[in-house]
Amino acid sequence: MRIAFASGKGGTGKTTLAVNMAYLFSLSGFKVEFLDLDVEEPDGHIFLKPQIESIVPVKVFIPLFDKERCTFCQKCVQACSFYAIFMLGKDILLFQELCHSCKLCLRICEEKAIKEGEREVGVVRIGKADSSLSFIEGRLNVREPRPMPVIEAVKSHCKGGDVQIIDAPPGTACPFVRSVYDSDFVVLVTEPTPFGLHDLEKCVSFLKSIKRPFGLVINKERGKFPPLEEYVSQNQILVLGRIQEDLRIAKALSEGKILLNELPEYRVHFEEIFSNLKRAIHGRS
Amino acid sequence: MEGVKEVVFLSGKGGAGKTSILGGIYSLMNGKKAVVDCDVDAANLFLILGGQVKEEKPFYGSKKAEIKRDKCKECGLCKDICSFGAINEFLMVDPILCEGCGSCFVFCPHSAVSLEEKRAGTIYIGETKRGDLFLYAELFPGEENSGKLVQALREEARKRAKEMGFSLILMDGSPGIGCPVISSVAGVDLMIALCEPQSSSIHDLLRLLELSEHFRIKTALLINKSDVNPWLSEKLKRIAEEKGLPLLGEIPYDPLINEAQREGKTIVEYSRDSKSSKALQRVYERFSKILEELR
């Protein structure tokens, strides 16, 4: 069972929900894997404080050019859809940040002047937060534009515990989609503001288009926000729970604390979300 | 140096207040300028700056492969060579996984694959409520090439700002440090890095600063919700000092910012006397000085 926590808008509380749900699953006897797929800014570790046991580099293919063999026919240059190969006189260059590692150049070169090379674009950090809570985090190297290879690398390190909790990146573009695409259930976390609602609508439209079941947590609630309530009821969105805005929560989070332990009065709210989530998943499977 | 100056608001971590703070500073500024929302997959700035869209332009992102059933002989070569696992056992292309490299198109022995350019979003050009040039875009959910769309937006904004004789472009950025952020930071004159006094926000800020250092972008720090954790706010000030970044100021936590947003207004429009508006006034004065130095 793979459950992704996503939001569209940043800072709505994805990581908070994901971390606390991971704990509740592990406390109920499940073997849990926490996958931090927000590889541009992975923050789950701040709360889970895992013991890191191994760090595995994420490497991607890049072409290596053999200038002895190259006849400068330009075939690879013309074939590359990403404009990553550049020929200047008798020099051939790769803009490695543009390369998608598709290997088309490698296959199209008749002179066998292209060899397989590789380069590191990030790392996967693997460890344990608890005896039944494993931790796998992707971390994109700074300056690298493409998070996808690191997202896929994290998934490939999954050992397949009972439950996998995914902390997805913000936004609604490809990194978000790759993070939720092979999940069984998605928990969307929103805040009751126009910004939160606008980005939520985009996420919902995507999840509906791929027919993925999802539920909603409304976080940082300060009185009801009528447009959000209207949207939720019109689209018959399952609300898993609500968490109030509270500066004590903000303070506890700012120090990297786990809310379940730090503010016991909120435990009941997380437990309610947890049982609604289990019921929603059970109802679907 | 004359010409159009570009200033981008970024934070690394999402939800630090980029859009609300940019909106507030914008409301305090005089003189014509352009505003661009570079957060193309979650564009929100128009919700508080409002105004009118006057022009729409389609944005074409990457190409996607399509297999023509009438020509396909089901040899499976396309599936075997696809580096993205985008072609399944029934030889159907998953447009979400397809990155448009064209390998299947080039190598299909039966010419059964076509590569179609796909519309990936829309660029909107219009005006804010106050009549300034305003550009934003909507990338369709799940699309790639947010960086390319940011580049297109910035080019359009620079071109128009020059024609109209503006000297300043304010840009709202995306969270993260990947493709759209790199595209919105490359070559700008000033980056305003927003950070909350929060372990995760600081962690993400440090990664963002690594990026701006690499691109040698002049950067100023702005602390939002500074009173939520004064101890970490002090830590942020030390970081600014160690890195030699000017501190634009501190803005206290203010629930009125959300109320303003619900009314479709910037905090300064909504309540000039709010504690955050007063803090923004001081931020604006320092910001103006830094802008002067850029000229």
Interface residues (C-beta under 8 A of the other chain):
Chain A: G8 K9 G10 G11 T12 T15 D38 E40 E41 D43 I46 F61 A79 S81 F82 H100 S101 C102 K103 L104 R107 I108 L140 V142 R143 E144 P145 R146 P147 P169 P170 G171 T172 A173 C174 P175 F176 V177 Y181 T193 P194 F195 H198 D199 K202 C203 S205 F206 S209 I210 R222 F225 E245 L247 A250 K251 L253 S254 E255 G256
Chain B: G12 K13 G14 G15 A16 T19 V40 D41 A42 A43 N44 L47 I48 S62 K63 I81 S83 F84 I96 E99 G100 C101 G102 S103 V106 F107 L139 P141 G142 E143 E144 S146 G147 S174 P175 G176 I177 G178 C179 P180 V181 I182 E196 P197 Q198 S199 S200 S201 H203 D204 R207 E210 L211 H214 K225 V228 N229 L232 Y253 P255 N258 Q261 R262 G264
